[in-house]
Amino acid sequence: QVQLVESGGGLVQAGGSLRLSCAASGSIISINVMGWYRQAPGKQRELVARITSGGSTNYVDSVKGRFTISTDNAKNTVYLQMNSLKPEDKAVYYCHAQGTTSRRNNFGSWGQGTQVTVSS
C-alpha cells in the first residue's frame, strides 16, 4: 500500500504564494512520476504539473512561469511552489504518484487533496 499525504494549502490573497508538499510512504521501491492536479468546482480535474524521476517537468500553460514543481527523492516528496497566485487558481489540489512497490507491483496513488483559495 502506498499513501500520499499533502499539506500546505490555505487562503492567500491574489499575487501571493503558497507551497504544497506531498509525501509518499509505504512499500515503495521506486517512483517514476509525481504530479499535481487540481479540480475547481464544476470543472474536471486537470494536470497542473508533473515531474519524472529523471527530472523532466511539464506544466499546464496557465501556470507556466508562476508554479515550480520539484522533488526530494530521498524523502519521496514532491513540492509545488505557487507564486503570483490568481483567483482562477482556486481549487482542490491533488498529489499523484506512479511507481513500483516492494512486491514488484505498479502503483498509482492519489492524495486526499488540499484546498487552495485565492482572494481577489
Secondary structure by P-SEA (a helix, b strand, c coil): cbbbbbcbbbbbccccbbbbbbbbbcccccccccbbbbbcccccccccccccccbbbbbcccccccbbbbbcccccbbbbbbcccccccccbbbbbbbbbccccbbbbbbccbbbbbbcc
